């Protein structure tokens, strides 16, 4: 399929026509934004930046017309703060598409290299399992992002008329992801269920990370034939989803601190917990929770890692510990304490961090965020 046709089909799946404009984003080497109000300009804007950036991204849900003048069919530097010209959750008026992002977890990926063929096979398997979940069957398209896989599902547009719809959407998507998460080792579902999320444009090149002979940069493509029909049933399923927090998050917990959870995969401690789940002692498990619980998406990540120990994992016990850590305001356990705890619990675990003297982060949590939130 030609690049132009692939890009056009991606826009058709998103279903923004007559509901607003489409936001395009770049993050590297410089943050930029553009708003397209027609397919021809959407394709042209993608062509202009192809090969000049690590990735071209599109807003999954349509953006309101009022944002068009911020960057009308042109690329402009993205701004934050009071003069922000990028869409956030509060601007979204309609939900037209569900989106799931499945990544691979490996040593080479944490070092910044693209995925290899075997890793992509794992994330494809997870996408195929997800596609079979209730409400997603027959309407979902599987896409390869270059380093993982997406599942994209068009839905008859849902009006966002209050804050409840955002909760229902997040809960439905999280529950669907939970049915697959943990069944395939080496993959993880990113918590990408808020209204203003963006995804890589199909047909454009993923140039993220340093390529290697068996880990090349790839063009994002459709794996299955694009499905443009919009699900009526899924529209009603989402509207009838419980507004109580899904099984992966606590109902009364505050919104997490924003950060990049992918950076945590480079932390020796987090990688050790994933690789040796049965060797993680109770004190080290507690330490992991104190470092992840406060982050946006952190509670989900705690469950994802904890369930790798199939013998000891219990959802409700884990959730109670997460809630206790956040409610009581426990500070993240420092790296130097993690190492000493491992020494004291050597009969179960043997964690050591060879980067402890060079790493600027004093606790694993700080790898994911750019500023210190808690002080000891």
ZIMO-V811301 format. One record per backbone hydrogen bond with DSSP energy under -0.5 kcal/mol. CO is the residue of the C=O (numbers start at 0). NH is the residue of the N-H. If there is no record, write none. Layout:
# ZIMO-V811301
co->CO nh->NH
co->CO nh->NH
This chain:
# ZIMO-V811301
co->1 nh->5
co->2 nh->6
co->3 nh->7
co->4 nh->8
co->5 nh->9
co->6 nh->10
co->7 nh->11
co->8 nh->12
co->9 nh->13
co->10 nh->14
co->10 nh->15
co->15 nh->18
co->15 nh->19
co->20 nh->62
co->21 nh->35
co->22 nh->58
co->23 nh->33
co->24 nh->56
co->25 nh->31
co->27 nh->53
co->27 nh->54
co->30 nh->77
co->31 nh->25
co->32 nh->75
co->33 nh->23
co->34 nh->72
co->35 nh->21
co->37 nh->41
co->38 nh->42
co->39 nh->43
co->40 nh->44
co->41 nh->45
co->42 nh->46
co->43 nh->47
co->44 nh->48
co->45 nh->48
co->45 nh->49
co->48 nh->51
co->53 nh->206
co->53 nh->207
co->55 nh->200
co->56 nh->24
co->57 nh->198
co->61 nh->92
co->62 nh->20
co->63 nh->66
co->64 nh->67
co->66 nh->69
co->66 nh->70
co->67 nh->70
co->70 nh->34
co->70 nh->72
co->70 nh->73
co->75 nh->32
co->78 nh->84
co->79 nh->82
co->80 nh->83
co->87 nh->90
co->87 nh->91
co->88 nh->91
co->92 nh->159
co->93 nh->95
co->94 nh->157
co->95 nh->154
co->97 nh->152
co->99 nh->101
co->99 nh->150
co->100 nh->102
co->100 nh->189
co->101 nh->148
co->102 nh->187
co->103 nh->105
co->105 nh->109
co->106 nh->110
co->107 nh->112
co->108 nh->111
co->111 nh->209
co->115 nh->119
co->116 nh->120
co->117 nh->121
co->118 nh->122
co->119 nh->123
co->120 nh->124
co->121 nh->125
co->122 nh->126
co->123 nh->127
co->124 nh->128
co->125 nh->129
co->126 nh->130
co->127 nh->131
co->128 nh->131
co->129 nh->132
co->132 nh->135
co->132 nh->136
co->135 nh->138
co->135 nh->139
co->138 nh->153
co->140 nh->151
co->141 nh->222
co->141 nh->223
co->142 nh->144
co->142 nh->149
co->143 nh->220
co->146 nh->103
co->147 nh->144
co->147 nh->145
co->148 nh->101
co->149 nh->142
co->150 nh->99
co->151 nh->140
co->152 nh->97
co->153 nh->230
co->157 nh->94
co->158 nh->160
co->161 nh->164
co->161 nh->165
co->162 nh->166
co->163 nh->167
co->164 nh->168
co->165 nh->169
co->166 nh->170
co->167 nh->171
co->168 nh->172
co->169 nh->173
co->170 nh->174
co->171 nh->175
co->172 nh->176
co->173 nh->177
co->174 nh->178
co->176 nh->179
co->176 nh->180
co->179 nh->182
co->183 nh->186
co->185 nh->104
co->187 nh->102
co->187 nh->189
co->189 nh->100
co->189 nh->191
co->193 nh->196
co->196 nh->59
co->198 nh->57
co->200 nh->203
co->203 nh->219
co->204 nh->206
co->205 nh->217
co->208 nh->210
co->211 nh->214
co->214 nh->113
co->214 nh->211
co->217 nh->205
co->219 nh->202
co->220 nh->143
co->225 nh->227
co->230 nh->155
co->230 nh->234
co->231 nh->235
co->232 nh->236
co->233 nh->237
co->234 nh->238
co->235 nh->239
co->237 nh->240
co->245 nh->248
co->249 nh->252
co->256 nh->295
co->258 nh->260
co->259 nh->262
co->259 nh->263
co->260 nh->263
co->260 nh->264
co->261 nh->264
co->262 nh->265
co->263 nh->266
co->266 nh->270
co->267 nh->271
co->268 nh->272
co->269 nh->273
co->270 nh->274
co->271 nh->275
co->273 nh->276
co->275 nh->278
co->275 nh->279
co->276 nh->279
co->278 nh->280
co->280 nh->284
co->281 nh->285
co->282 nh->286
co->283 nh->287
co->284 nh->288
co->285 nh->289
co->286 nh->290
co->287 nh->291
co->288 nh->292
co->291 nh->294
co->293 nh->256
co->294 nh->297
co->294 nh->298
co->296 nh->300
co->297 nh->301
co->298 nh->302
co->299 nh->303
co->300 nh->304
co->301 nh->305
co->302 nh->306
co->304 nh->307
co->305 nh->308
co->307 nh->309
co->308 nh->312
co->313 nh->317
co->314 nh->318
co->315 nh->319
co->316 nh->320
co->317 nh->321
co->318 nh->322
co->319 nh->323
co->320 nh->324
co->321 nh->325
co->322 nh->326
co->323 nh->327
co->324 nh->328
co->324 nh->329
co->333 nh->337
co->334 nh->338
co->335 nh->339
co->336 nh->340
co->337 nh->341
co->338 nh->342
co->339 nh->343
co->340 nh->344
co->342 nh->345
co->344 nh->347
co->344 nh->348
co->351 nh->353
co->352 nh->355
co->354 nh->357
co->354 nh->358
co->361 nh->334
co->362 nh->365
co->363 nh->366
co->364 nh->367
co->364 nh->368
co->367 nh->259
